[in-house]
């Protein structure tokens, strides 16, 4: 399999290798919260493909024939989409490409891909002074989203893993999950009240854009601060 692929709606996908990493945040160096601990080793038995960018309004419109976004621009991330809305998008994209392999990332997959080998608070280390080179967030966003891919990518070629929009994950949120999480290909709990969000957004303080930062929201919520990127099983 090649390291990159482009699908029928122009979504670029990067091959994320199988491997392992330490999931969670450092309580001292980054003041990680209790639900980001304990730090624990997670292993992935198989590689997977992940969107180089968050899903854009153009891509959403091609599948759904609507654009719910507040900050309208084809090249910006789609937002104001609920977790349930995203499931409809995924179902239609899978049908279009005659597959069943597109889905949202798990929290573990998302953090593994965001870190791209980094042990620091961010994909580039822990120096928040250079976050603006990688993320649209409260300090530099001017109160809006921006076109995808305008800032620096991480070491695996993924853009906007910090900031711009919070990203839906597949998992139900459980603040105590890390203490009982499987080490191999972990999935979140089978039920819950809220879905996990990752990455921070255009209105976030830099601390909320850390790789380990976990947020949550009702799967019915639509917000101009929330969008998504997809993974594709190999």
N, C-alpha and C positions, 0 to 999 in steps of 0.2 A: 504494500500500500504506500502511496506517495504521502509526503508530509503535509500537503495541503490539498484541498478540494474546493470546487465551487459548484453550488447546486443550481436548480432550475430558476430560482428567483435571485440569483446573484449573491447568495450568502457564502462568504468565504469561511472555510473551516480549517482549523489547525490540528494536526495530530498531536495529542498529549500522550506521552509515553507511559507505559506501566511503570510503577515504582513505588516509593514510599516517602513520607514526610512526617514532620511533627506538627500536628494540628493543635491550634489553640494559641493563646497569647501569653506573653511573659508578664507576671504579676508585678514585677519590680520595674523593668525597663519601659514598659508601655502602660502600666496601670490597668492591666487586663481585668475584666469583670469576672465574677465567679462563674457565670454561665459560659465563659470562654476557657474554662479549666475543668479538670487538669489537662495540661499538655500531654498528648499521647501520640504514639506512632500509628499511622494509618498506612495500609498497603493497598495497592490496586493491582489486581491480577491481569487486567487487560488494558490496552491503550484505548482511548476514545477520541473522537473529534469534537472540538469546541469552536463556536463562532469566534472569528477574529474580532468582531465587533458585536455590540448589542444589536438586536433586530431593529432595523430602521423603519420609519414611517412608510417609505416606498415599498419595502418588502411586506409589511403588514397589509398595506392597501392592495397589493397584488393578490394576496390570498383571501382577504376578508372583504374587499371592495368597500371599505370604510376607513376613516382615519379619526380616531377619537382624541388625538393629541391636542394639548393646549398650545404648545410651542410648535406651530406648524412649519415643517420644512422636510422635504423628502429625505434629506441626508442626516437628520437628527434622529435620535432613538424614539421609537414609539413609546408613549406613556399614556396614563389614564386607562390602563388595561388591568383587569383583575386577574388573579391566578386562574379562575375558571375561564375567563376569556382566552387566556393563553392556551388552555387545554383544547379549546375549539380550533385555534390557529394550528396547533400541533397536529390535531386529527386531520385537518384539511391538507396540511403540507405533506403528511405521510401518505394520504390518499393520492395526492397529485403525483408523488414520486413512487407510488406503488411500493411502499416500505412500511415498517413499523418502528424504525430506529431513531427517529427524532424524539427528544424529550427535554425537560428541564434538567440541569445538573443537580446532583445531590449537594448538600453543604460541603461534604468532604471533597468532592470533585472540584467544586468552585474554589475552595481555599487552596487546594493543591495546584490548580492551574494559575491562580492569582499569584501565589508565591513564586512559582517557576524556579524553585531551588533556594529562595531567600529564607533565612531564619529570622530576619528583622521584622519590624512592624509593617513594613510595606514591601512591595515587590523589588524595590531598589535598595532596601536596607532600612535604617531607622531615622534618617535625617529628614525631619518634616520640613526643613527649610527648602527642599527641592520638590516638594509634593506638587507644586503648581506646574512642574514640567510633565507631570503624568496625569493629573486629575483636575477636572472642573469641580470646584467645591465652593463653600461659602466665601472664601477669600478672593477668588478670581472669576467666578461664574457670571457676575452681574445679574444674578437672580433668574437664570434661565438655563435650559439645556444648550448644548452645542453640537455641531455635526460630529459624527463619530470619527475616530481615527486622526484627530488633529494634533494630539499630544504624543508623548513618547510611549512606545509599546513596552511590555515587559520582555524578559529574556526569551520567552517562548513565542513572541510575536503577537500577543493579545493586547488589545487597546482598551482603555477606559475601564480597567478592572477596579480602579479607584475613582469614585465620583461620577459625575454626570447624571446617572440615575441608579437608584437601588435596583437590584436584580432579584427577581423571584427565583427560589429554589424549589426542588421537588419535595423536600422534606417538610413534614409537620415540625413545628418548633417545640423543643423540649429543653428547658434550661438545665436539666440534670442529666442530659443524654451522654455527655462526655465521660461521666463516671462509670457508665455501663456499655459504652459503644463497642461494637465488634472492631477488631483491628483490621479485618480484611473486607474490602468493598462495603463499607458501612452505609446502611440506610437509616434514616430517621425513624421515629415511631410510626406505627401503622394508623394512628388516628390522633386527633388533637383539635384545637380551636383556632390556631393561627399557623400560617405558613412562614417559613424562614425567608429572610431577605439578606442580601450581602452587598458590600461594596461602597456604601455611602452614596450621596447624590449632590446635586448642584447647590443645595442649601446646607449641607452638612459641615460641621466643624471637622478639621483634619483628623481628629482622634477617631471619628466614626467611619473614616475611610480605610482604616487598617485592614490588613488581610484577615485577621482573626475576629473582627467586629461582627457581631450577630444582631440582627434586628428581626422583627416579626410583624405580621399584619394579618387581618382577616382575609381569607381567600376571595371575599366579595369586594374588597376595597379597590377603588380606582383613584389614582393619585398622579399628579403631574411630576412626582418625584420617583415613580416606580415604573420599570420596564423589565426587560429580560434579554438573555441570550440563550441559545440552544446548544445542546450537545447531541451527537449522533453516535450511537453504538457502532463498533466496528465488527 
